[in-house]
Amino acid sequence: MKHDFDKFKLLQYCTNESCKYYNQIGSGNIGTLSSKNNQVYCNGCKSRWVITKDTFFYDLRSEKALIISVLKDLSEGKG
């Protein structure tokens, strides 16, 4: 799962409108707070969030692989 965290971390951006890194992907401002808990932060304003913010996976308790598998089965017409 570490690989997934690193991949998602590269796509993160600060959503704090008063931050100098606001909405900038790949500016190098995103640091790791906890890879185990999928938490990152902005080096500019110190805002913190989980990498699943604003996604379908936010606040889910099940493993992402299980959710994807179920959605795949449903899309193929399986019950």
Secondary structure as GFF3:
##gff-version 3
##sequence-region A 1 79
A	DSSP	alpha_helix	2	9	.	.	.	ID=ss1
A	DSSP	beta_strand	30	34	.	.	.	ID=ss2
A	DSSP	beta_strand	39	42	.	.	.	ID=ss3
A	DSSP	beta_strand	48	50	.	.	.	ID=ss4
A	DSSP	alpha_helix	64	75	.	.	.	ID=ss5
###
